[in-house]
Amino acid sequence: MNKLSYNFTKRIGSIRMRVKTLSSLRKLVALPPEYDITPRQWSVLEPQLLAAETRILSQLKRGAREFLPFIHDPQGARNLNTLLGKVELEMSTTFIFFDTYLDVLTQRHTPELGPSLAGCDVLAWDAINKEHPALAIIESPLVYCDRGFGASILRERVLLPDLTPNPMPLIQIPYTRLKEKYNLTSVLHEVGHEVMIRLGLASALPKVFRRTLERAGTPDTIKELFALWAKEIGPDFWTFCASGIAQSASIKEILALPPMHVFRVSWTAPHPPAYLRVLLSFEWCRQVWGRGDWDTWEKEWLELYPLEGIPAGTQKLLKKAKTYLPVISRVLLKTKFRTLNGRAIPDLFNSSILSPEKLLRIARTAESGVLNLRGLSPCAQLAVFRMIRDKGRLKEETLDRIMTKWLVKLGEKRKYLH
């Protein structure tokens, strides 16, 4: 074997060895059983990695068989060199998928973070697990921590850079959410993005908003903005249906930002101005339960963020849009959608367990030292903890300890998902 043949053979061997890493993710991560993801999640993740490995190895073998016999010829050597270069580029792209899940899963090795994230997985699944066939086929989400102010989701089947479909929803939250667990409604909001797509509501809501606002004589500018904002209003409302007052209480804290952020109006981004987004959440509470804490919250919000002093154009737009919040709320609460088999969105939920009076009665049991959460879904349990926090019944440190134990217990139920 001459030196050129030897070098190419070594390159091929090196590529083969690296490619075989793709199917070794489970072994590489080596999560202990108590921190591991579910067998169902591995069953959708590993086949995609193995398929990528098989594809690249087949390409490598086919090229080597075609060009190695002619390696002594300069053109043959150039052909093989080009092929190996292409394989290297494809492999680097494919490893983005591998590296993404490596980063997500290795977080679960830490004794504190792993069990808490497992509990967040169960919380996310509870927000998905409603009676509709389109939701039954969604894979259980994985929650992980990453940098940034807010949460985000990489939805199932969204293409990764190597054009590989993401096999399960990946929900990213800032680590600080695990230090203020009563604000884990962020997880439910991200689930809402997945659900809106699966139920066809991401396309249906803007149409309903436009049609209803048209009948109400709404100016075109306001009508089109609400249609644009439907992409974020929908997940907010899904969170409200899942956790009730906890959604409204959390969003008013999370979005309590400097005025320049709260009043910002974008004509292209789907996020409504925080000013309106928070008020809309209060309006949902009012239409479902009448008078309550949200009336006080609304008064405080309006005092914190007076419209006087902001640019006249923005002030006029926000004032006008604010008058239509009751209309938008009625659309969300009452509209029956064909894609939901003639049901309204709240019909998918058991809203009776989320009445503030019931939550408060349960929250009061915490004072005895034994919090009774029996019979409540994980999302409803989160609403109880939010009520405990808002009523100041426990110190922050005590509440965090209790909620940490709660999340860990939730995580132990992962094996029952799906």
Salt bridges, closest charged atoms under 4 A:
GLU46 OE1 - ARG26 NH1 3.41
GLU88 OE2 - ARG18 NH2 2.73
GLU90 OE2 - ARG55 NE 2.98
GLU112 OE2 - LYS179 NZ 3.18
ASP121 OD2 - ARG108 NH1 2.68
GLU139 OE1 - ARG40 NE 2.86
ASP146 OD1 - ARG147 NH1 3.53
GLU156 OE1 - ARG198 NH2 3.19
GLU180 OE2 - ARG177 NH1 2.61
GLU194 OE2 - ARG198 NE 3.11
GLU214 OE1 - LYS223 NZ 2.34
ASP220 OD1 - LYS223 NZ 3.20
GLU224 OE1 - ARG210 NE 3.12
GLU232 OE1 - HIS189 NE2 2.94
GLU232 OE2 - HIS193 NE2 3.35
GLU232 OE2 - HIS271 NE2 3.35
GLU232 OE1 - ARG277 NH2 3.91
ASP236 OD1 - HIS189 ND1 2.86
ASP236 OD2 - ARG277 NE 2.64
GLU253 OE2 - ARG386 NH2 2.80
GLU253 OE2 - ARG389 NH1 2.18
GLU283 OE1 - ARG286 NH1 2.75
ASP293 OD2 - LYS391 NZ 2.80
ASP295 OD1 - ARG286 NE 3.18
GLU298 OE1 - ARG286 NH2 3.08
GLU367 OE2 - ARG393 NH1 2.09
ASP390 OD1 - ARG386 NH2 2.73
GLU396 OE2 - ARG389 NE 2.99
ASP400 OD1 - LYS181 NZ 2.65
